[in-house]
Amino acid sequence: MTVQVDFWQLVLLLISFFGACAWAFKLLLGQTQRHLDDRFSNVSLRLDSIEVANKEEAAQWARVERELMELKAELPLNYVRREDYIRGQSIIEAKLDGLAVKIENNQLRSLLPGGGK
């Protein structure tokens, strides 16, 4: 049994085969493109959510920084250093000692004969 194929039939067969290959390639390329578009849209959504989260986190850090600055501003008003307290206390004690010396001198003068005059 012999099969005879004319040249034009062979050309049409090859054109049909390459056409079918091109159609299959286009179909696969379309599916790949759709898959990539879906992935890129998912990545874009994730990036948007990350951006929103970063904005919220930046706002929280700004709030923390503002509260820290307020604390730094209020701290000197509410806090006395140990050295400042000691210095103030020693001034008060020196004044009390001076007053005690004056009172003692007055008491001694009043005890001396003729000292009260």
C-alpha positions in Angstrom: 0.0 0.0 0.0 1.4 3.3 -1.0 0.3 6.8 0.0 0.8 9.5 -2.5 0.9 13.1 -1.2 1.1 16.0 -3.6 3.5 18.9 -2.9 0.5 21.3 -2.3 -1.1 18.9 0.1 2.2 18.6 2.0 2.4 22.4 2.2 -1.2 22.7 3.4 -0.5 20.0 6.0 2.6 21.8 7.3 0.7 25.1 7.4 -2.1 23.5 9.3 0.4 21.9 11.7 2.2 25.1 12.3 -1.1 27.0 12.7 -2.2 24.5 15.3 1.2 24.9 17.1 0.8 28.7 17.0 -2.7 28.4 18.3 -1.6 26.2 21.2 1.3 28.5 21.9 -1.0 31.5 22.0 -3.4 29.7 24.3 -0.6 28.7 26.7 0.9 32.2 26.5 -2.6 33.7 27.3 -3.0 31.4 30.4 0.5 32.3 31.5 -0.3 36.0 31.1 -3.5 35.6 33.1 -1.6 33.7 35.8 1.1 36.5 36.0 -1.6 39.2 36.1 -3.3 37.4 39.0 0.0 37.1 40.9 0.9 40.8 40.2 -2.5 41.9 41.4 -2.1 39.8 44.6 1.4 41.2 45.1 0.0 44.7 44.5 -2.8 44.1 47.1 -0.2 42.8 49.6 2.0 45.8 49.0 -0.9 48.2 49.5 -1.8 46.4 52.8 1.9 46.7 53.9 1.9 50.3 53.0 -1.2 51.0 55.1 0.4 49.0 58.0 3.6 51.1 57.6 1.6 54.3 57.7 -0.2 53.2 60.9 3.1 52.1 62.4 4.7 55.5 61.5 1.7 57.3 63.1 2.2 55.2 66.3 5.9 55.9 66.4 5.1 59.6 65.9 2.7 59.4 68.9 5.3 57.6 71.0 8.0 60.2 70.1 5.6 63.1 70.9 4.8 61.5 74.3 8.5 61.1 75.0 9.1 64.7 74.2 6.3 65.7 76.5 7.8 63.6 79.2 11.2 65.2 78.7 9.5 68.6 79.0 7.6 67.7 82.1 10.4 65.9 83.8 12.4 68.9 85.1 9.2 70.3 86.6 8.4 67.2 88.6 11.9 65.9 89.4 14.5 67.3 91.8 18.0 65.9 91.4 19.7 64.6 94.6 22.4 67.3 94.4 19.8 70.1 94.2 17.9 68.7 97.2 21.1 68.4 99.2 22.2 71.9 98.4 18.8 73.3 99.3 18.7 71.3 102.5 22.2 72.4 103.5 21.2 76.1 103.0 18.2 75.6 105.3 20.3 73.9 107.9 23.0 76.6 107.8 20.3 79.3 108.4 18.8 77.3 111.2 22.3 76.9 112.7 22.8 80.7 112.5 19.5 81.3 114.1 20.3 78.8 116.9 23.7 80.6 117.5 21.8 84.0 117.8 19.3 82.5 120.2 22.0 80.9 122.3 24.0 84.2 122.4 20.8 86.1 123.6 20.2 83.4 126.3 23.9 83.8 127.5 23.6 87.6 127.6 20.5 87.3 129.7 22.2 85.0 132.2 25.2 87.3 132.6 24.9 89.9 135.5 23.7 93.1 134.0 23.5 91.6 130.5 19.8 92.1 129.9 20.2 95.9 129.8 
